[in-house]
Amino acid sequence: MDDLKDPLDAVASCNGHSENESLFHLEVVQRPQSSFPSERLRKRIEKVVVLALAEAGTPWGKLLQLVCGQGEKSVADLEKHVEAASVFAENDERPDEDDFVAAEQRIVVHVFKLDRDGAQTEDMPEVGEGSESGVACNGIGVQAATHWILPSQDLHGLWESLVFDNDVKVSLLSYVEATLLLSGASVDPNLVSWNKVVLLHGPPGTGKTSLCKALAHKLSIRLSKCYDYGQLVEVNSHSLFSKWFSESGKLVQRMFDSIREIVDDPKAFVCVLLDEVESLAAVRNASGNEPSDAIRVVNALLTQIDALKRCPNVLLLTTSNVTGAIDLAFVDRADLKYFVGLPSVHAAYAMMVGSALELMSKNLLERIYLLSWDNLHSLEKQGGERQRSKRLQVSTTLLEVSRRCEGLSGRTIRKLPFLAVARLVQVTGGRNKKGVFSMQEYLKNLGAAVESQYKEKESLSHSRRCSCGQRRREGTVDEVVDQ
């Protein structure tokens, strides 16, 4: 566990284990008031890990307690400096706290402090007709971007809360490791080309934007040994279109000029997020001799992407709900194109379990052990006494609710527990004497919340059909009047 000096060493620390070794990441949050150097704290924690690996029969739960300075054999003063600790396997799953730490496991320690200042906005003056470059027209500026210093308290825990049916999270981490590996080895980009551009596409509400922000946060943690801090820049794509002809392309260039100033700091790892990128990279379709303002924007964006790819410490994350509207030249520049679809029953069940556990931890919901997806299917196949257990009955009911969520977006599914609680607070019988909601009533209202979502979707669909019919009738009337 030697000190790391560059990104290539960071990749080697993750990938340099033998086939018999399994890799785990131990992420340690340092307390905000702690002035202890993070590097020294990391080394101290690594000693705790080494002792745990040497001592047979140490469960993961006990190791996390020791890292946090708790327990009989804890290291003095660790509790003063460590706020929390979590461990993740190479497949991004958390090991069971009762599983034992094994000698053939390789544990990489990451120590970091969370930035607690929150998001900061960047305003950029709009250049107008008759104004000089860099001077706002009529003193009016545009909110061009939002910045986060990473790791950020705002985004902490977001990565772990996201549930997908495929291995998109693991693929994204592997992709970044590959870019660092090639950059650190000084591979000739003319022979092996990569652009450091990721495109996540799919229907609205599936978690694409959240995944990009969570990835930036997670990378700032995993790369904390080679970069002092991370920064996430979320570009407000719609603000880069000027009402003045030919000025939008200049706004894009100026936005990326400010990004390059951040990227010029070699101590920072910068992630740039372009949400709904189709608004900036729309398909070019010129008519006439003079290119339109939209075409100028696309050309400016492609030029800036080509310039940024030379920087080793930047990653461009993009999302789109309408991939058919994106210019093919931009799509071709994306190294990784990943479809993020609507959640399956499996993913919906995982979301429901996570929400219920959160309510239980805050003493709002009756505490009942909920079965994992695999354990639930295993027990469902067994008969006898097992089928009468309360946890199996509750888990089965939650699974039935999850099956009814098919066709709903992840954003909608995440709102269902809140809607269930909102229904429960309207009735006095939903809570016991301790103010805790009963699981039976919660599940009943959770199912009702699902049904209400489908009714609302049908109502909105009916309203749209009526509105379209009304517009068509008005168009017919106008035609008669014109005649």
C-alpha positions as CSV (number, residue, x, y, z in Angstrom):
1,M,0.0,0.0,0.0
2,D,2.6,2.5,-1.2
3,D,1.9,6.1,-1.9
4,L,0.6,6.8,-5.4
5,K,2.0,9.6,-7.5
6,D,0.1,9.5,-10.8
7,P,-3.1,8.1,-12.4
8,L,-1.2,5.2,-13.8
9,D,-0.3,4.1,-10.3
10,A,-3.9,4.5,-9.3
11,V,-5.0,2.1,-12.0
12,A,-2.2,-0.3,-11.1
13,S,-3.3,-0.4,-7.5
14,C,-6.8,-1.5,-8.6
15,N,-5.8,-3.9,-11.4
16,G,-2.5,-5.1,-10.2
17,H,-3.8,-8.0,-8.0
18,S,-3.5,-11.6,-9.0
19,E,-6.3,-13.8,-10.3
20,N,-6.6,-15.4,-6.8
21,E,-7.1,-12.0,-5.2
22,S,-10.4,-10.2,-4.9
23,L,-10.3,-6.4,-4.9
24,F,-12.2,-4.3,-2.3
25,H,-12.4,-0.5,-2.0
26,L,-12.6,0.9,1.6
27,E,-13.9,4.4,1.5
28,V,-13.4,6.5,4.6
29,V,-15.0,9.9,5.2
30,Q,-12.8,12.2,7.3
31,R,-14.6,14.4,9.8
32,P,-14.8,18.1,8.7
33,Q,-13.2,19.4,11.9
34,S,-10.3,17.0,11.7
35,S,-7.0,18.7,10.9
36,F,-5.1,15.4,10.7
37,P,-3.3,15.0,7.3
38,S,-5.4,12.6,5.1
39,E,-2.4,10.8,3.9
40,R,-1.2,10.0,7.4
41,L,-4.8,8.9,8.3
42,R,-4.8,6.6,5.3
43,K,-1.6,4.9,6.4
44,R,-2.9,4.5,9.9
45,I,-6.1,2.9,8.6
46,E,-4.1,0.6,6.3
47,K,-2.3,-0.7,9.4
48,V,-5.7,-1.7,10.8
49,V,-6.6,-3.4,7.6
50,V,-3.3,-5.3,7.6
51,L,-3.9,-6.6,11.1
52,A,-7.5,-7.6,10.1
53,L,-6.2,-9.6,7.1
54,A,-3.6,-11.3,9.3
55,E,-6.1,-12.2,11.9
56,A,-8.5,-15.0,10.8
57,G,-12.2,-14.7,11.5
58,T,-12.5,-10.9,11.3
59,P,-15.9,-10.0,9.8
60,W,-16.4,-7.0,7.6
61,G,-18.7,-5.4,10.1
62,K,-16.0,-5.5,12.8
63,L,-13.4,-4.1,10.4
64,L,-15.6,-1.1,9.7
65,Q,-16.0,-0.5,13.4
66,L,-12.2,-0.7,13.9
67,V,-11.7,1.8,11.1
68,C,-14.2,4.2,12.7
69,G,-12.3,3.9,16.1
70,Q,-14.9,1.7,17.7
71,G,-14.4,-1.6,19.5
72,E,-12.0,-3.0,22.0
73,K,-9.0,-3.3,19.6
74,S,-9.6,0.1,17.9
75,V,-6.7,2.4,17.3
76,A,-6.5,5.5,19.5
77,D,-7.9,8.7,18.2
78,L,-9.4,7.2,15.0
79,E,-12.9,8.0,16.2
80,K,-11.9,11.7,16.3
81,H,-11.0,11.8,12.7
82,V,-13.2,9.2,11.0
83,E,-16.9,10.1,10.3
84,A,-17.9,7.0,8.4
85,A,-16.6,4.0,6.4
86,S,-18.0,1.8,3.7
87,V,-16.5,-1.1,1.7
88,F,-17.3,-2.1,-1.9
89,A,-16.3,-5.2,-3.9
90,E,-14.9,-5.0,-7.4
91,N,-18.4,-5.6,-8.8
92,D,-19.6,-2.5,-6.8
93,E,-21.6,-4.6,-4.3
94,R,-21.2,-4.3,-0.5
95,P,-20.0,-7.5,1.2
96,D,-22.2,-8.9,4.0
97,E,-21.1,-7.5,7.4
98,D,-21.0,-11.1,8.7
99,D,-18.7,-12.4,6.0
100,F,-15.1,-12.8,7.0
101,V,-12.2,-10.7,5.7
102,A,-9.9,-13.2,3.9
103,A,-6.1,-13.0,3.5
104,E,-6.4,-13.3,-0.3
105,Q,-8.4,-10.1,-0.5
106,R,-6.8,-6.9,-1.6
107,I,-8.2,-3.8,0.1
108,V,-7.5,-0.3,-1.3
109,V,-8.1,2.5,1.2
110,H,-9.5,5.9,0.1
111,V,-9.6,8.7,2.7
112,F,-11.4,12.0,1.8
113,K,-13.3,15.0,3.2
114,L,-16.7,16.0,1.8
115,D,-17.1,19.5,0.5
116,R,-20.1,21.0,2.3
117,D,-20.4,24.4,0.5
118,G,-22.9,23.0,-2.1
119,A,-23.3,24.0,-5.7
120,Q,-22.1,27.3,-7.0
121,T,-23.4,28.9,-10.2
122,E,-21.4,30.5,-12.9
123,D,-22.9,33.5,-14.7
124,M,-21.6,34.5,-18.1
125,P,-22.3,37.8,-19.8
126,E,-24.1,37.5,-23.1
127,V,-22.5,39.2,-26.0
128,G,-25.1,41.2,-27.9
129,E,-25.3,43.2,-31.1
130,G,-23.1,46.3,-30.9
131,S,-21.3,45.2,-27.7
132,E,-17.7,44.4,-27.4
133,S,-16.4,40.9,-26.8
134,G,-16.9,39.8,-23.2
135,V,-19.3,42.7,-22.4
136,A,-22.9,41.9,-21.5
137,C,-25.6,43.3,-23.6
138,N,-27.7,45.7,-21.4
139,G,-25.8,44.3,-18.4
140,I,-27.7,41.0,-18.7
141,G,-25.9,37.7,-18.2
142,V,-26.8,34.0,-18.4
143,Q,-26.4,31.3,-15.8
144,A,-24.0,29.2,-17.9
145,A,-23.1,26.4,-15.5
146,T,-23.3,24.9,-12.0
147,H,-20.1,23.8,-10.1
148,W,-19.5,21.3,-7.4
149,I,-16.2,20.7,-5.6
150,L,-15.8,17.0,-5.2
151,P,-16.3,14.8,-3.2
152,S,-19.4,16.7,-2.2
153,Q,-21.9,16.3,0.6
154,D,-24.7,17.0,-1.9
155,L,-23.8,13.9,-3.9
156,H,-22.6,11.5,-1.2
157,G,-24.5,8.2,-1.2
158,L,-26.1,8.9,-4.6
159,W,-24.0,6.3,-6.4
160,E,-25.1,3.5,-3.9
161,S,-28.8,4.5,-4.2
162,L,-28.9,4.0,-8.0
163,V,-30.2,0.7,-9.2
164,F,-29.9,-0.6,-12.7
165,D,-30.6,-4.0,-14.4
166,N,-27.3,-4.1,-16.2
167,D,-23.7,-3.5,-15.2
168,V,-23.6,0.1,-16.4
169,K,-21.9,1.4,-13.1
170,V,-19.1,-1.2,-13.3
171,S,-18.7,-0.5,-17.0
172,L,-18.3,3.2,-16.4
173,L,-15.7,2.7,-13.7
174,S,-13.8,0.3,-16.0
175,Y,-14.0,2.8,-18.8
176,V,-12.4,5.5,-16.7
177,E,-9.7,3.2,-15.5
178,A,-8.9,2.3,-19.2
179,T,-8.6,6.0,-20.1
180,L,-6.2,6.6,-17.2
181,L,-4.2,3.6,-18.1
182,L,-3.7,4.7,-21.7
183,S,-3.0,8.3,-20.7
184,G,-0.5,7.3,-18.0
185,A,1.3,5.0,-20.4
186,S,1.6,7.8,-23.0
187,V,-0.1,5.7,-25.7
188,D,-0.1,7.5,-29.0
189,P,-3.7,8.8,-29.6
190,N,-3.2,8.7,-33.3
191,L,-2.8,4.9,-33.2
192,V,-5.2,4.2,-30.3
193,S,-7.9,6.8,-30.2
194,W,-10.2,7.7,-27.3
195,N,-12.1,11.0,-26.8
196,K,-13.1,10.8,-23.1
197,V,-16.8,11.2,-24.0
198,V,-19.6,9.1,-22.5
199,L,-23.2,9.2,-23.8
200,L,-26.0,7.8,-21.7
201,H,-29.3,7.7,-23.6
202,G,-32.8,6.4,-22.9
203,P,-36.3,7.5,-21.8
204,P,-36.8,10.3,-19.3
205,G,-36.6,9.6,-15.6
206,T,-34.3,6.6,-15.7
207,G,-31.5,8.1,-13.8
208,K,-29.1,9.2,-16.5
209,T,-28.3,12.6,-15.0
210,S,-28.0,11.3,-11.5
211,L,-25.7,8.5,-12.7
212,C,-23.4,11.1,-14.3
213,K,-23.2,13.2,-11.1
214,A,-22.7,10.1,-9.0
215,L,-19.9,8.9,-11.3
216,A,-18.1,12.2,-11.0
217,H,-18.4,12.0,-7.2
218,K,-17.2,8.3,-7.1
219,L,-14.3,9.1,-9.3
220,S,-13.1,11.9,-7.1
221,I,-13.0,9.4,-4.2
222,R,-11.3,6.5,-6.1
223,L,-8.7,8.9,-7.6
224,S,-8.1,10.8,-4.4
225,K,-4.5,9.5,-4.2
226,C,-3.5,11.2,-7.5
227,Y,-5.7,14.3,-7.6
228,D,-6.2,16.7,-4.7
229,Y,-9.8,17.3,-5.5
230,G,-12.5,16.9,-8.2
231,Q,-14.8,19.3,-9.8
232,L,-18.1,18.7,-11.6
233,V,-19.3,21.3,-14.1
234,E,-22.9,21.0,-15.2
235,V,-23.3,23.1,-18.3
236,N,-26.7,24.8,-18.7
237,S,-27.1,23.9,-22.4
238,H,-30.2,26.0,-23.0
239,S,-28.4,29.2,-21.8
240,L,-25.8,29.0,-24.5
241,F,-28.3,30.0,-27.2
242,S,-28.2,33.7,-27.8
243,K,-31.0,35.8,-29.2
244,W,-28.4,37.5,-31.3
245,F,-27.5,35.7,-34.6
246,S,-24.1,33.9,-34.8
247,E,-23.4,34.6,-31.1
248,S,-24.4,31.2,-29.7
249,G,-21.3,29.5,-31.1
250,K,-19.2,32.2,-29.3
251,L,-21.0,31.5,-26.0
252,V,-20.1,27.8,-26.4
253,Q,-16.5,28.7,-27.0
254,R,-16.4,31.0,-24.0
255,M,-18.0,28.4,-21.8
256,F,-15.3,25.8,-22.7
257,D,-12.6,28.5,-22.3
258,S,-13.6,28.7,-18.6
259,I,-13.7,24.9,-18.4
260,R,-10.1,24.8,-19.7
261,E,-9.0,27.2,-17.0
262,I,-10.2,24.6,-14.4
263,V,-8.7,21.7,-16.4
264,D,-5.3,23.5,-16.5
265,D,-4.9,22.7,-12.8
266,P,-3.2,19.3,-12.8
267,K,-4.3,18.7,-9.2
268,A,-8.0,18.6,-10.2
269,F,-10.0,15.8,-11.9
270,V,-12.8,17.6,-13.9
271,C,-16.0,16.1,-15.1
272,V,-18.1,18.1,-17.5
273,L,-21.8,17.2,-17.7
274,L,-23.9,18.1,-20.7
275,D,-27.5,17.2,-19.9
276,E,-29.9,16.8,-22.8
277,V,-27.0,17.2,-25.2
278,E,-29.3,17.1,-28.2
279,S,-30.0,20.8,-27.5
280,L,-26.4,21.6,-28.3
281,A,-25.6,18.8,-30.7
282,A,-28.7,18.8,-32.9
283,V,-28.5,17.2,-36.3
284,R,-27.0,19.7,-38.8
285,N,-29.3,20.3,-41.8
286,A,-28.3,23.5,-43.5
287,S,-30.5,25.1,-46.2
288,G,-29.0,27.9,-48.2
289,N,-25.4,29.2,-48.3
290,E,-25.2,30.7,-44.8
291,P,-25.0,28.2,-41.9
292,S,-27.6,28.6,-39.2
293,D,-26.8,29.6,-35.6
294,A,-27.6,26.0,-34.5
295,I,-25.0,24.6,-36.9
296,R,-22.4,27.1,-35.6
297,V,-23.2,25.7,-32.1
298,V,-22.6,22.1,-33.1
299,N,-19.4,23.0,-34.9
300,A,-18.1,24.9,-31.9
301,L,-19.0,22.0,-29.6
302,L,-17.2,19.4,-31.7
303,T,-14.1,21.7,-31.9
304,Q,-14.1,22.0,-28.1
305,I,-14.4,18.3,-27.6
306,D,-11.5,17.6,-29.8
307,A,-9.4,20.2,-27.9
308,L,-10.4,18.7,-24.4
309,K,-9.4,15.2,-25.3
310,R,-5.7,16.1,-25.1
311,C,-6.1,16.8,-21.3
312,P,-5.5,13.8,-19.1
313,N,-7.7,15.0,-16.2
314,V,-11.0,15.6,-17.8
315,L,-14.1,13.5,-18.7
316,L,-17.1,14.6,-20.7
317,L,-20.4,13.1,-19.5
318,T,-23.5,13.6,-21.7
319,T,-27.2,12.5,-21.6
320,S,-30.0,12.4,-24.1
321,N,-33.7,11.4,-24.2
322,V,-33.8,11.8,-28.0
323,T,-30.8,10.1,-29.6
324,G,-32.2,10.5,-33.1
325,A,-31.9,14.2,-32.8
326,I,-28.1,14.2,-32.0
327,D,-25.6,14.9,-34.8
328,L,-23.8,11.8,-35.9
329,A,-20.4,13.5,-35.6
330,F,-21.0,13.9,-31.9
331,V,-22.3,10.3,-31.5
332,D,-19.2,9.1,-33.3
333,R,-17.0,10.9,-30.8
334,A,-18.6,9.1,-27.8
335,D,-16.3,6.3,-26.6
336,L,-19.1,4.7,-24.6
337,K,-22.7,4.8,-25.6
338,Y,-25.0,3.2,-23.0
339,F,-28.8,2.7,-23.1
340,V,-30.5,3.3,-19.7
341,G,-34.0,1.9,-19.9
342,L,-37.0,1.6,-17.6
343,P,-36.5,-0.4,-14.4
344,S,-37.3,-4.1,-14.5
345,V,-39.2,-5.9,-11.6
346,H,-35.9,-6.8,-10.1
347,A,-34.7,-3.2,-10.1
348,A,-38.0,-1.9,-8.8
349,Y,-37.9,-4.4,-5.9
350,A,-34.4,-3.3,-5.0
351,M,-35.6,0.3,-5.0
352,M,-38.6,-0.5,-2.8
353,V,-36.4,-2.4,-0.3
354,G,-34.0,0.4,-0.1
355,S,-36.7,3.0,0.5
356,A,-38.3,0.8,3.2
357,L,-35.0,0.3,5.0
358,E,-34.4,4.0,5.0
359,L,-37.8,4.6,6.6
360,M,-37.1,1.9,9.2
361,S,-33.7,3.4,10.0
362,K,-35.5,6.7,10.8
363,N,-38.1,5.0,13.0
364,L,-40.9,5.8,10.7
365,L,-41.7,2.3,9.6
366,E,-42.2,-1.0,11.5
367,R,-38.9,-2.9,11.5
368,I,-39.1,-6.2,9.5
369,Y,-36.3,-8.0,7.9
370,L,-36.8,-7.8,4.1
371,L,-35.5,-10.6,1.9
372,S,-33.1,-9.9,-1.0
373,W,-34.2,-10.8,-4.5
374,D,-32.3,-14.0,-4.6
375,N,-33.3,-15.1,-1.1
376,L,-37.0,-14.3,-1.8
377,H,-37.0,-16.5,-4.9
378,S,-35.3,-19.3,-3.0
379,L,-37.8,-19.3,-0.2
380,E,-40.8,-19.0,-2.5
381,K,-39.9,-22.4,-3.9
382,Q,-40.0,-24.0,-0.4
383,G,-43.1,-25.0,1.4
384,G,-44.1,-25.7,5.0
385,E,-43.4,-23.4,7.9
386,R,-41.3,-21.0,5.8
387,Q,-44.3,-19.8,3.9
388,R,-45.9,-18.6,7.1
389,S,-43.0,-16.4,8.2
390,K,-43.9,-12.7,8.4
391,R,-40.8,-11.5,6.5
392,L,-41.6,-13.8,3.6
393,Q,-45.2,-12.5,3.5
394,V,-44.1,-8.9,3.6
395,S,-41.3,-9.4,1.0
396,T,-43.8,-11.3,-1.3
397,T,-46.3,-8.4,-1.0
398,L,-43.5,-5.9,-1.8
399,L,-42.6,-8.0,-4.8
400,E,-46.2,-7.9,-6.1
401,V,-46.2,-4.1,-5.8
402,S,-42.9,-4.0,-7.7
403,R,-44.4,-6.1,-10.5
404,R,-47.2,-3.6,-10.8
405,C,-44.5,-0.8,-11.4
406,E,-43.6,-2.2,-14.8
407,G,-43.6,0.7,-17.3
408,L,-42.9,3.3,-14.6
409,S,-39.7,5.3,-14.6
410,G,-37.2,5.1,-11.8
411,R,-38.0,8.7,-10.9
412,T,-41.6,7.8,-10.4
413,I,-40.8,4.6,-8.4
414,R,-38.6,6.6,-6.1
415,K,-41.6,8.9,-5.3
416,L,-44.0,6.1,-4.4
417,P,-42.8,5.7,-0.8
418,F,-43.4,9.4,-0.2
419,L,-46.9,9.2,-1.7
420,A,-47.6,6.2,0.5
421,V,-46.5,8.1,3.6
422,A,-48.6,11.1,2.5
423,R,-51.6,8.8,2.4
424,L,-50.8,7.3,5.8
425,V,-50.5,10.7,7.6
426,Q,-54.2,11.3,6.6
427,V,-55.4,8.5,8.7
428,T,-54.9,8.0,12.5
429,G,-54.8,4.2,12.3
430,G,-51.7,4.1,10.3
431,R,-49.3,4.6,13.2
432,N,-48.8,2.8,16.5
433,K,-48.3,4.4,19.9
434,K,-44.7,5.0,19.1
435,G,-45.5,6.9,16.0
436,V,-44.3,4.2,13.7
437,F,-46.3,3.2,10.5
438,S,-47.3,-0.4,10.4
439,M,-45.8,-2.4,7.5
440,Q,-49.3,-3.7,6.5
441,E,-50.7,-0.2,6.2
442,Y,-47.6,1.0,4.4
443,L,-47.7,-1.7,1.8
444,K,-51.5,-1.2,1.3
445,N,-50.9,2.5,0.6
446,L,-47.8,1.8,-1.5
447,G,-50.0,-0.3,-3.8
448,A,-52.6,2.5,-3.9
449,A,-49.9,5.0,-4.9
450,V,-48.9,2.8,-7.8
451,E,-52.5,2.6,-9.1
452,S,-52.8,6.4,-8.8
453,Q,-49.8,6.9,-11.0
454,Y,-51.4,4.8,-13.8
455,K,-54.6,6.8,-13.4
456,E,-52.7,10.1,-13.6
457,K,-50.9,8.9,-16.8
458,E,-54.2,7.9,-18.4
459,S,-55.7,11.2,-17.4
460,L,-52.8,13.2,-18.9
461,S,-52.9,11.1,-22.1
462,H,-56.7,11.8,-22.4
463,S,-56.0,15.5,-21.9
464,R,-53.4,15.5,-24.7
465,R,-55.8,13.7,-27.1
466,C,-58.5,16.2,-26.4
467,S,-56.1,19.1,-26.8
468,C,-54.9,17.8,-30.1
469,G,-58.5,17.3,-31.3
470,Q,-59.4,20.8,-30.3
471,R,-56.4,22.2,-32.3
472,R,-57.4,20.2,-35.3
473,R,-61.0,21.5,-35.2
474,E,-59.8,25.1,-34.8
475,G,-57.5,24.6,-37.8
476,T,-60.5,23.5,-39.9
477,V,-62.5,26.5,-38.8
478,D,-59.6,28.8,-39.8
479,E,-59.4,27.2,-43.2
480,V,-63.2,27.8,-43.8
481,V,-62.9,31.4,-42.8
482,D,-59.9,31.9,-45.1
483,Q,-61.8,30.5,-48.0
